[in-house]
Amino acid sequence: MGAINYTWLQQYGRITTTAPIDERVFGMPLTALRHPEKAKLMLEAYNKHLRADSLRSAAVYFMHSVRGLMIGVHYMTALCDTWLDLSLDNVILQLEVKDGRPVISFQLYNATERLHPKRVTGPDAVPSWRNDVLTAYYGEQLRPMIEGVAMAGGANPGQMWAQLASMLRWFKTTALQMNLKETEREAVIEGYEHVIAMSPQILGLKKNVLTFKPVEIDNPHQPGETMLMKPVCCLHHEVYGGQNYCYSCPKLTKAERQERYDAILAAKSG
């Protein structure tokens, strides 16, 4: 384990410890999103620039940003000697517009680095504390926020949680490609496997939708290689006034995906 890479957190989690963004068009303490009436204010501000077909779609698409918090807690518990407080009470949601599109980031009130419990309890307790931290974060931080936003937008919480599944797997795959010690690799895998095996009650669901059966499809961006199909539609086709389904969307038929594959290759060849 090593020091927290703040550049990495900013790039992949949009988590920042700097001053509030001057150009932001909306800001709100993250803890407010537990309350549907306040979460609705966020969705309305977000959708003004997202241009989704409904607040329901905006609520589901909001999970593209929430995944940053999820990545942050997995990264720090598996690969860092210390951690930053990512609880709802310590985070401000900031909304800015870049190139006409909304971008959400998370600014920390208190950016003090803290030692993991293992520093006190000893190495034998490492698996326990890591799993305890992840369970608590998903159940006590992410869940109330997701449920508040879901209620505000009239969205299905299960569909919102499912948006995190592929990104959770992406973090595991990406982290394992880093130059890691064996203990760090084990920590990444352990955190991932713990979360996908958690009781669905922790998420407030009847089924843990963070686990899914990987489906490989041809990769048009790297011909000859494969990529994963998304486990659930991300509603990309319902934002910015209406767009095409993603190439990796599970809603596409085999024929439609082949048509998209050919079109992507043709565009790349000029």
C-alpha positions as CSV (number, residue, x, y, z in Angstrom):
1,M,0.0,0.0,0.0
2,G,1.2,3.5,-0.6
3,A,0.2,7.2,-0.5
4,I,-3.0,8.5,-1.9
5,N,-2.7,9.6,-5.5
6,Y,-4.8,12.7,-5.6
7,T,-4.4,13.1,-9.4
8,W,-5.8,9.6,-9.8
9,L,-8.7,10.4,-7.5
10,Q,-9.5,13.5,-9.4
11,Q,-9.3,11.8,-12.8
12,Y,-11.3,8.7,-12.1
13,G,-13.4,9.7,-9.1
14,R,-13.8,13.4,-9.7
15,I,-13.0,13.8,-6.0
16,T,-11.2,17.0,-5.1
17,T,-9.8,18.6,-2.0
18,T,-9.4,22.0,-3.6
19,A,-11.5,25.1,-3.1
20,P,-15.1,25.2,-4.6
21,I,-15.2,25.6,-8.4
22,D,-15.9,29.2,-9.4
23,E,-17.6,28.2,-12.6
24,R,-20.1,25.8,-11.0
25,V,-23.7,26.3,-11.8
26,F,-25.0,24.4,-8.8
27,G,-23.7,23.1,-5.5
28,M,-25.3,21.2,-2.7
29,P,-24.1,19.2,0.4
30,L,-24.2,15.5,-0.7
31,T,-26.1,14.6,2.5
32,A,-29.0,16.7,1.2
33,L,-29.7,14.1,-1.5
34,R,-31.1,11.8,1.1
35,H,-34.1,14.0,1.1
36,P,-36.2,13.7,-2.1
37,E,-37.4,17.3,-2.2
38,K,-33.8,18.5,-2.1
39,A,-32.6,15.8,-4.5
40,K,-35.2,17.0,-7.0
41,L,-33.6,20.4,-7.0
42,M,-30.3,18.8,-8.0
43,L,-31.9,16.7,-10.7
44,E,-33.6,19.8,-12.2
45,A,-30.4,21.7,-12.2
46,Y,-28.5,18.7,-13.7
47,N,-31.2,18.0,-16.3
48,K,-31.2,21.6,-17.5
49,H,-27.9,20.7,-19.2
50,L,-28.2,16.9,-19.5
51,R,-31.5,17.3,-21.4
52,A,-32.7,13.8,-20.5
53,D,-36.3,13.0,-21.5
54,S,-37.4,12.9,-17.8
55,L,-36.1,13.3,-14.3
56,R,-36.3,9.5,-14.1
57,S,-33.6,9.2,-16.8
58,A,-31.6,12.0,-15.2
59,A,-31.6,10.1,-11.9
60,V,-30.3,6.9,-13.5
61,Y,-27.7,8.9,-15.5
62,F,-26.6,10.6,-12.3
63,M,-25.0,7.2,-11.3
64,H,-22.3,7.9,-13.9
65,S,-21.0,10.4,-11.3
66,V,-21.8,8.4,-8.2
67,R,-19.4,5.7,-9.5
68,G,-16.6,8.1,-8.6
69,L,-17.3,7.8,-4.9
70,M,-17.5,4.0,-5.2
71,I,-14.1,3.9,-7.0
72,G,-12.7,6.2,-4.4
73,V,-13.6,4.0,-1.4
74,H,-12.3,0.8,-3.1
75,Y,-9.1,2.5,-4.2
76,M,-8.2,3.9,-0.8
77,T,-9.2,0.7,1.2
78,A,-7.2,-1.6,-1.1
79,L,-4.2,0.4,-2.3
80,C,-3.6,3.3,0.2
81,D,-2.0,3.6,3.6
82,T,-4.5,6.2,4.6
83,W,-8.1,7.3,3.7
84,L,-10.1,10.4,3.1
85,D,-13.6,10.8,4.5
86,L,-16.1,10.2,1.7
87,S,-19.2,10.2,3.9
88,L,-22.1,12.2,2.7
89,D,-21.6,14.7,5.5
90,N,-18.1,15.6,4.3
91,V,-18.8,16.0,0.6
92,I,-20.2,18.9,-1.5
93,L,-21.6,18.1,-4.9
94,Q,-20.5,20.6,-7.6
95,L,-22.1,20.9,-11.0
96,E,-20.3,22.7,-13.8
97,V,-20.7,22.7,-17.6
98,K,-17.9,21.8,-19.9
99,D,-18.4,21.9,-23.7
100,G,-22.1,22.2,-23.1
101,R,-22.4,19.1,-20.9
102,P,-22.8,18.8,-17.2
103,V,-20.0,17.5,-15.1
104,I,-20.4,16.6,-11.4
105,S,-17.5,16.5,-9.0
106,F,-17.2,15.9,-5.3
107,Q,-15.3,18.4,-3.0
108,L,-14.3,17.4,0.5
109,Y,-15.0,19.7,3.4
110,N,-12.2,18.0,5.5
111,A,-9.4,16.5,3.5
112,T,-7.4,15.2,6.5
113,E,-5.8,11.8,5.8
114,R,-6.6,9.1,8.4
115,L,-5.0,5.8,9.2
116,H,-6.9,2.6,8.5
117,P,-8.0,0.5,11.4
118,K,-5.3,-2.1,10.6
119,R,-2.8,0.4,12.1
120,V,-4.4,-0.2,15.4
121,T,-5.8,-3.7,15.3
122,G,-2.9,-5.4,13.5
123,P,-2.4,-7.3,10.2
124,D,-4.6,-10.2,11.1
125,A,-7.7,-8.0,11.1
126,V,-7.1,-6.4,7.7
127,P,-9.7,-8.4,5.7
128,S,-12.3,-7.7,8.4
129,W,-11.9,-4.0,8.6
130,R,-11.8,-3.6,4.8
131,N,-15.0,-5.5,4.3
132,D,-16.6,-3.7,7.2
133,V,-15.7,-0.3,5.7
134,L,-17.1,-1.3,2.3
135,T,-20.3,-2.7,3.7
136,A,-20.9,0.4,5.8
137,Y,-20.2,2.7,2.8
138,Y,-22.6,1.0,0.5
139,G,-25.3,0.6,3.1
140,E,-25.0,3.8,5.1
141,Q,-23.7,6.3,2.6
142,L,-24.5,5.3,-1.0
143,R,-27.9,3.6,-0.3
144,P,-29.7,6.6,1.4
145,M,-28.4,9.0,-1.3
146,I,-29.5,6.7,-4.1
147,E,-32.9,6.1,-2.6
148,G,-33.4,9.9,-2.1
149,V,-32.5,10.6,-5.8
150,A,-34.6,7.7,-7.0
151,M,-37.6,8.9,-5.2
152,A,-37.1,12.4,-6.4
153,G,-36.9,11.3,-10.0
154,G,-39.4,8.4,-9.9
155,A,-36.6,6.0,-10.8
156,N,-36.1,2.4,-9.9
157,P,-33.3,2.1,-7.2
158,G,-32.3,-1.3,-8.6
159,Q,-31.7,0.2,-12.1
160,M,-29.6,2.9,-10.5
161,W,-27.5,0.4,-8.5
162,A,-27.0,-1.7,-11.6
163,Q,-25.2,1.2,-13.3
164,L,-22.3,0.7,-10.9
165,A,-21.8,-3.0,-11.7
166,S,-19.6,-2.6,-14.8
167,M,-17.6,0.3,-13.3
168,L,-16.9,-1.8,-10.2
169,R,-15.6,-4.5,-12.5
170,W,-13.6,-1.9,-14.4
171,F,-11.9,-0.8,-11.3
172,K,-10.8,-4.3,-10.4
173,T,-9.5,-4.9,-13.9
174,T,-7.7,-1.6,-14.1
175,A,-6.2,-1.9,-10.7
176,L,-4.9,-5.4,-11.3
177,Q,-3.0,-4.0,-14.4
178,M,-1.0,-1.7,-12.2
179,N,2.4,-2.5,-10.8
180,L,1.1,-4.0,-7.5
181,K,2.4,-6.1,-4.7
182,E,0.7,-9.5,-4.2
183,T,-0.9,-8.2,-1.0
184,E,-2.4,-5.3,-2.9
185,R,-3.7,-7.5,-5.7
186,E,-5.4,-9.7,-3.1
187,A,-6.9,-6.6,-1.4
188,V,-8.4,-5.4,-4.8
189,I,-9.9,-8.8,-5.5
190,E,-11.1,-9.2,-1.9
191,G,-12.9,-5.9,-1.9
192,Y,-14.6,-6.6,-5.3
193,E,-15.7,-10.1,-4.3
194,H,-17.0,-9.0,-1.0
195,V,-19.2,-6.3,-2.5
196,I,-20.7,-8.5,-5.2
197,A,-21.5,-11.1,-2.6
198,M,-23.1,-8.8,-0.1
199,S,-26.6,-9.3,1.1
200,P,-29.0,-7.4,-1.2
201,Q,-30.6,-6.1,1.9
202,I,-27.6,-3.8,2.4
203,L,-28.5,-2.1,-0.9
204,G,-32.2,-2.1,-0.1
205,L,-32.9,-4.6,-2.9
206,K,-34.1,-8.1,-3.3
207,K,-31.1,-9.0,-5.5
208,N,-27.5,-7.8,-5.5
209,V,-27.3,-6.3,-9.0
210,L,-23.6,-5.5,-8.6
211,T,-22.8,-9.0,-9.8
212,F,-23.4,-10.0,-13.4
213,K,-22.3,-12.6,-15.9
214,P,-19.7,-11.1,-18.3
215,V,-20.6,-11.2,-22.0
216,E,-17.8,-10.7,-24.5
217,I,-18.5,-8.8,-27.8
218,D,-16.2,-7.8,-30.6
219,N,-14.4,-4.6,-30.0
220,P,-14.7,-2.2,-33.1
221,H,-12.1,0.2,-31.6
222,Q,-9.5,-2.5,-31.4
223,P,-10.4,-5.1,-34.1
224,G,-9.4,-8.6,-33.2
225,E,-10.0,-8.0,-29.5
226,T,-13.2,-8.2,-27.4
227,M,-14.9,-6.0,-24.8
228,L,-17.6,-6.5,-22.3
229,M,-21.2,-5.8,-23.0
230,K,-22.8,-3.5,-20.4
231,P,-24.9,-5.5,-17.9
232,V,-27.7,-2.9,-18.1
233,C,-28.6,0.0,-20.3
234,C,-27.2,3.3,-19.2
235,L,-29.9,5.4,-20.9
236,H,-27.3,7.2,-23.1
237,H,-30.0,7.3,-25.8
238,E,-32.3,9.4,-23.6
239,V,-29.9,12.3,-22.9
240,Y,-28.8,15.3,-24.8
241,G,-32.0,15.4,-26.8
242,G,-31.7,11.7,-27.9
243,Q,-28.8,9.7,-29.2
244,N,-28.0,6.3,-30.4
245,Y,-27.7,3.3,-28.1
246,C,-24.2,2.6,-27.0
247,Y,-22.4,-0.1,-29.1
248,S,-22.1,-2.2,-25.9
249,C,-25.8,-1.8,-24.8
250,P,-27.5,-5.0,-24.0
251,K,-30.7,-3.7,-25.7
252,L,-29.1,-4.0,-29.2
253,T,-29.9,-7.1,-31.2
254,K,-27.1,-9.1,-32.8
255,A,-27.9,-7.6,-36.2
256,E,-28.0,-4.0,-34.8
257,R,-24.7,-4.5,-33.0
258,Q,-23.1,-5.8,-36.2
259,E,-24.4,-2.7,-38.1
260,R,-22.9,-0.4,-35.4
261,Y,-19.6,-2.4,-35.6
262,D,-19.4,-1.9,-39.3
263,A,-20.3,1.8,-39.0
264,I,-17.6,2.4,-36.4
265,L,-14.9,0.7,-38.5
266,A,-16.0,2.7,-41.5
267,A,-15.7,5.9,-39.6
268,K,-12.3,5.0,-38.3
269,S,-11.0,4.2,-41.8
270,G,-12.1,7.6,-43.0
